[in-house]
Amino acid sequence: MNVVLFPNFKKKNALNCALAACDILNGLQIGVYADLAYAEEFAEKKYVKFGKIDELIKFCDVVIAIGGDGTILKCAKLVCGTDKPVLGINSGRLGFMASAEVCEMNELSKLKNGDYKIEKRMMLDIRHVSEDGEKIYKALNDVVIARPYSKLCDFEISSSSRVVSNIRADGLVFSTPTGSTAYSLSAGGPIVEPDMECIEFAPICPHSLFSRPIIFSPNKTLCVKIKNADADVYFSVDGTEGVKFYSGDSLEISKSKDFINLIDLKKSTFFDSVNKKLMQSIKEV
């Protein structure tokens, strides 16, 4: 068995966590690999082998993301289309998608004998059509469309050329069930069990008493346009840097054929995580 580590060393505890993971995995006679960019950090671990991250992901059996939820989201982009399972170890604050905390590194022994379950998580395709052509993005969590500085904007949302809603709001969030516990939750959207398949929509600070979140079936293709000709609007996929969204553009959101496999070492339920992580204060890092 071979494992590739995908750490985020910007997190305070990530380096110590990654080094401890190396020792545990090596003790289990599991091959440990990492990107060439981390050769200096892993220099003392002579058994760690290095290569290009995209090639290592294709070669290895499991990818271990060490950091917070953002690290797992970045890892998901690299793993997308390979079917390789991802194990998240939380060295950040919330780490809702992570299966283990830094203090639970002994759980890695379950990888050796397959004592874990895999959760298949739906993704979204976001198709941006502009005068420059079109580009498709992948989202495990969400796509957020908004103006800077909380300025209102008029949006049109349609499906199959039929208008679903004309809405004035600071922005819009379209999320997967996985993303329902992220920005969408903060915007007032419902919590959706991750094994469901649907597209969740939540307006951000709508200027109406009647604008509410909507759950769409997974076979819908939703199209968003902005109606303000001079509006300064951007969209962000899974928290990445914003992309300019002009008034003549359209953004199509649909269920992707790709998905992500997340490893759960504890075989816990989704609501165990909700009660443990969302019902308590966020830990200090």
KAFENJO-V406014 format. One record per run of one state. SS is the DSSP state (h for helix, s for strand, l for the rest). FROM is the first residue (numbers start at 1). TO is the last residue. If there is no record, write none. Layout:
ss = [SS & SS]
from = [FROM & FROM]
to = [TO & TO]
This chain:
ss = [l & s & l & h & l & s & h & l & s & l & h & l & s & l & h & l & s & l & s & h & l & s & l & s & l & s & h & l & s & l & s & l & s & l & h & l & h & l & s & l & s & l & s & l & s & l & s & l & s & l & h & l]
from = [1 & 2 & 8 & 14 & 28 & 31 & 36 & 39 & 49 & 52 & 53 & 60 & 62 & 68 & 69 & 80 & 85 & 91 & 100 & 102 & 114 & 117 & 131 & 133 & 140 & 142 & 148 & 151 & 153 & 160 & 162 & 170 & 171 & 176 & 178 & 182 & 183 & 187 & 198 & 205 & 214 & 218 & 222 & 227 & 233 & 238 & 243 & 246 & 250 & 265 & 270 & 279]
to = [1 & 7 & 13 & 27 & 30 & 35 & 38 & 48 & 51 & 52 & 59 & 61 & 67 & 68 & 79 & 84 & 90 & 99 & 101 & 113 & 116 & 130 & 132 & 139 & 141 & 147 & 150 & 152 & 159 & 161 & 169 & 170 & 175 & 177 & 181 & 182 & 186 & 197 & 204 & 213 & 217 & 221 & 226 & 232 & 237 & 242 & 245 & 249 & 264 & 269 & 278 & 285]
